[in-house]
Amino acid sequence: MELLTVSGLSLVERDNTVLEPISFGQRAHQKLALAGESGAGKSTLLQLIAGLIQPTAGEVRIGGDRVRGPVEVLVPGHPGVAYLSQKSDLPHSLRVEQVLRYANKRPAAEAQALYELCHIDHLLARRTDQLSGGEQQRVALARLLLGAPRLLLLDEPFSNLDRVHKRVLQSIIQELGERLGITCLLVSHDATDVLSWADEILVLQKGRLVQQGPPERVYRQPANEYTAALFGDYNLVRGADRAALAPAAAPEGGRALLVRPEQFYLGPAAAGGVAGTVRAIRFFGSYYELEIKLSATIIRVRTGATPLAVGDTAHVSVAPGGSWDMA
């Protein structure tokens, strides 16, 4: 049974279509993510689901109950739904323990376990203005969780966090569903953040839903070049180079072969493949990236190690299932 049902939801502001009609569902405990560039409508959609913005058309239901917008209720929001914005919005200069005590609806033992889960149990005596940005975000999350929500909406939770605090928050969000049974819907400005977390990804482009599916499909078989770019680097190979790399799939007019850099294979001449010239080699720590000139295309190839040097001839092939036809 679906916990969240979005049906024909749209928003028009001052004759400007912010969100075109969109419909989807989310099962209880399913990890759903929204991806898209800035201005695509991700945060707007999350606020519509939370009942913080009045939709122009369509509806949102949580557990079968319709979410009413701010035009219909005195206090915006919906029971059982918690919304974590990009800013923590904690009361200024109060002790963390005070902030959390006012919001707590759980027994003391459960609350303490939640503080430990959110890595804030050592911060309870500190004032909110003495916390780092990452610590404030974790306290804000704990405050919402104390209300025992069924659905947690996370709007760009990793924004402005350094690598260490980002990793901590990612691990906390991963544990929420497993330990507390809370269903999460997450928006991230960096789409690659959700690839390893989400069960399903929805891609928004200029207020339209352009693709929906499991992370591996969205990554390997993007609906368009916009979606391909959201999730990492890619190569588009056309013409004779495309025919040589994928001879079994005859190209149609105007179509290109999309290949992620790690899906290329470098082998000896005897193993076949398409010959090209190495133009550049760059070291990125966990991998090397080679820039290779084929007959009509320059491609980027990632590999763990390489005996090649600039100017050498490289023989390139595509891993089975590693390419996708793009219009």
C-alpha positions in Angstrom: 0.0 0.0 0.0 1.2 3.5 -0.8 2.0 5.8 2.0 2.3 8.9 -0.3 0.1 9.4 -3.4 0.7 12.4 -5.6 -2.0 12.9 -8.3 -1.9 15.5 -11.1 -0.1 18.0 -8.8 0.8 21.3 -10.5 1.6 24.9 -9.6 1.3 28.1 -11.6 2.5 31.4 -10.1 1.9 34.7 -11.9 1.2 32.9 -15.2 4.4 31.0 -14.9 4.2 27.2 -14.7 6.5 26.2 -11.9 5.4 22.5 -11.8 3.6 20.7 -14.6 1.1 18.0 -13.6 3.0 15.2 -11.9 1.8 11.9 -10.4 3.7 9.2 -8.5 3.4 7.1 -5.4 5.7 6.1 -2.5 5.4 2.9 -0.5 6.0 2.8 3.2 9.8 2.3 3.8 10.6 3.0 0.2 13.6 5.4 -0.2 12.6 7.9 -2.9 14.8 10.7 -4.2 14.1 13.8 -6.4 16.9 14.8 -8.7 17.3 17.8 -11.0 19.3 21.0 -11.6 18.6 24.2 -9.6 15.2 25.6 -10.5 13.8 22.3 -11.7 11.0 22.3 -9.1 12.4 19.8 -6.6 12.0 21.9 -3.4 8.7 23.3 -4.6 7.3 19.7 -5.0 8.5 18.8 -1.6 6.8 21.9 0.0 3.6 21.0 -1.9 3.7 17.5 -0.4 4.3 19.0 3.0 1.3 21.2 2.7 3.4 24.4 2.9 2.3 25.6 -0.6 -1.2 25.6 -2.1 -1.2 23.7 -5.4 -3.0 25.0 -8.5 -4.4 21.6 -9.3 -4.1 18.0 -8.2 -3.8 16.6 -4.7 -1.5 14.9 -2.2 -2.6 12.1 0.1 -0.7 10.6 3.0 -2.1 7.2 4.1 -5.3 8.0 2.2 -5.8 11.4 3.9 -5.6 14.5 1.7 -3.0 17.1 2.5 -4.6 20.5 2.8 -2.6 23.6 1.7 -2.1 26.9 3.6 -5.2 28.4 2.0 -7.3 25.7 3.7 -5.8 25.5 7.2 -4.7 28.0 9.9 -1.3 26.3 10.5 0.3 24.8 7.4 1.5 21.2 7.6 0.1 17.7 7.8 0.0 15.2 10.8 2.7 12.6 10.6 4.8 14.5 8.0 8.0 16.3 8.9 9.9 18.7 6.6 13.6 19.4 7.1 14.5 22.6 5.1 18.0 23.6 3.9 18.3 25.8 6.9 18.1 24.4 10.4 16.0 27.3 11.8 16.8 26.5 15.4 15.9 28.9 18.2 18.8 31.2 18.9 20.9 30.9 22.0 18.9 28.1 23.7 20.6 25.0 24.9 20.1 22.0 22.6 18.5 20.0 25.5 15.9 22.8 25.8 15.1 22.8 22.1 14.6 19.0 22.1 12.6 18.8 25.3 10.0 21.2 23.9 9.6 19.0 20.8 9.7 15.5 22.5 6.8 13.1 22.2 8.8 10.0 22.9 9.7 8.2 26.2 13.1 9.2 27.7 14.9 6.0 26.6 13.7 6.4 23.0 14.7 10.0 22.9 18.2 9.2 24.2 18.6 6.5 21.6 17.5 9.0 18.9 20.1 11.5 20.1 22.8 8.8 19.8 21.5 7.9 16.3 21.8 11.5 15.3 25.2 11.9 16.9 24.1 14.8 19.1 24.1 13.2 22.6 27.4 15.1 23.4 25.9 18.4 22.3 22.9 18.6 24.7 24.4 21.2 27.1 25.7 23.5 24.3 23.8 26.5 22.9 22.5 26.4 19.4 24.7 29.4 18.4 27.7 27.4 19.4 27.1 24.6 16.9 28.6 24.1 13.5 26.4 24.0 10.4 26.5 20.2 10.4 25.7 20.0 14.1 22.8 22.3 13.7 21.4 20.2 10.9 21.6 17.1 13.0 19.9 18.8 15.9 17.1 20.0 13.6 16.6 16.5 12.3 16.5 15.0 15.8 13.9 17.6 16.8 11.7 16.5 13.9 12.2 12.8 14.7 11.0 13.4 18.3 7.6 14.0 16.8 7.5 10.4 15.5 6.7 11.3 11.8 5.6 8.6 9.3 7.1 10.5 6.4 10.2 12.6 6.5 10.8 15.1 3.7 14.5 16.1 3.4 15.1 19.2 1.3 18.8 19.5 0.3 20.0 18.2 3.7 23.6 18.1 2.6 23.8 21.7 1.4 26.8 23.7 2.7 28.2 20.7 4.7 31.8 19.8 4.5 32.8 16.2 3.5 32.9 14.9 7.1 29.6 16.3 8.3 28.0 15.2 5.0 29.1 11.6 5.5 27.8 11.6 9.1 24.4 12.9 8.0 24.2 10.4 5.1 24.8 7.5 7.5 22.1 8.8 9.8 19.6 9.1 7.0 20.5 5.5 5.9 19.7 4.2 9.4 16.4 6.1 9.9 14.3 3.6 7.9 16.1 0.6 9.2 15.9 1.5 12.9 12.9 3.8 13.2 10.8 2.6 10.3 10.5 6.2 8.9 9.8 6.6 5.2 12.1 9.2 3.6 11.8 11.4 0.5 15.0 13.2 -0.2 16.1 16.1 -2.5 19.7 16.7 -3.2 21.4 19.3 -5.4 24.1 16.7 -6.2 22.3 13.9 -7.8 25.2 11.5 -7.3 24.4 11.6 -3.5 21.3 9.6 -4.0 22.5 6.8 -6.3 23.7 4.5 -3.5 20.8 5.4 -1.2 17.5 5.5 -3.2 15.3 2.6 -4.2 13.8 4.9 -6.9 14.7 8.2 -8.4 12.5 10.8 -10.0 14.2 13.3 -12.4 12.7 16.8 -12.8 13.5 19.1 -15.6 12.0 22.6 -15.8 9.0 21.5 -13.7 8.4 18.3 -15.6 9.0 14.6 -14.6 11.2 13.3 -17.4 12.3 10.0 -15.9 11.5 7.6 -13.0 13.1 4.4 -12.1 15.8 2.5 -10.0 19.2 4.2 -9.7 21.0 1.9 -12.0 18.6 2.3 -14.8 18.5 6.1 -14.5 22.3 6.1 -14.5 22.9 3.7 -17.3 19.9 4.4 -19.5 19.1 8.1 -19.1 16.0 9.5 -20.8 18.0 12.4 -22.3 21.3 14.2 -22.2 20.1 16.4 -19.3 19.5 13.3 -17.1 22.8 11.8 -18.2 24.7 14.9 -17.1 23.0 15.0 -13.6 24.6 11.7 -12.6 28.1 12.0 -13.9 30.4 12.2 -16.9 29.5 10.6 -20.1 30.6 10.2 -23.8 28.4 10.6 -26.9 29.9 8.6 -29.8 28.4 9.1 -33.3 29.0 8.1 -36.9 31.8 5.7 -37.8 33.2 5.5 -34.3 29.7 4.5 -33.0 29.4 1.8 -35.7 32.9 0.5 -34.8 32.3 0.4 -31.1 28.8 -1.2 -31.3 28.5 -2.9 -34.7 25.7 -5.2 -33.6 23.4 -2.3 -33.1 23.0 -0.4 -36.4 22.6 3.3 -35.7 19.5 5.1 -36.8 19.6 8.6 -38.2 20.8 11.2 -35.6 21.3 8.6 -32.8 24.4 8.5 -30.6 25.9 6.0 -28.3 26.1 7.1 -24.7 28.9 5.5 -22.7 30.0 6.3 -19.2 33.9 6.7 -18.9 34.2 3.6 -16.7 32.3 1.5 -19.2 35.1 1.6 -21.7 37.7 -1.2 -21.7 41.3 -0.8 -22.8 43.0 -3.9 -24.2 45.8 -5.1 -26.3 45.6 -4.9 -30.1 45.1 -8.6 -30.4 41.8 -8.3 -28.4 40.3 -6.1 -31.0 38.5 -2.8 -30.3 38.7 0.6 -31.9 42.2 2.2 -32.2 42.7 5.7 -30.9 45.5 8.0 -29.8 46.1 8.9 -26.1 46.0 12.7 -25.9 46.1 13.2 -22.1 46.3 11.1 -18.9 45.0 12.5 -15.6 45.4 11.0 -12.1 42.4 11.3 -9.7 43.5 9.2 -6.8 41.3 6.1 -7.2 41.5 6.1 -11.0 43.2 7.5 -14.1 41.2 9.3 -16.8 42.5 9.0 -20.3 41.5 11.3 -23.1 41.6 9.3 -26.4 41.1 10.6 -29.9 39.2 8.1 -32.1 38.8 8.8 -35.9 36.1 11.4 -35.3 35.5 11.5 -31.6 37.4 12.4 -28.4 36.4 10.1 -25.5 37.3 10.0 -21.8 38.1 6.6 -20.4 38.5 5.7 -16.7 40.7 2.9 -15.5 42.4 1.7 -12.3 45.8 1.6 -13.8 47.4 2.1 -17.2 50.7 1.3 -18.9 49.9 3.8 -21.7 51.6 7.2 -22.2 50.5 10.3 -24.1 50.9 9.6 -27.8 50.5 5.8 -27.5 47.9 3.9 -29.5 45.0 2.6 -27.4 42.5 -0.1 -28.3 39.1 0.7 -26.9 36.0 -1.4 -26.6 32.7 -1.1 -24.6 31.8 -3.4 -21.7 28.8 -5.6 -22.3 25.7 -3.6 -21.5 27.8 -0.5 -21.0 26.2 1.6 -23.7 22.9 3.2 -24.4 21.3 4.7 -27.6 20.5 8.4 -27.3 18.5 10.5 -29.7 
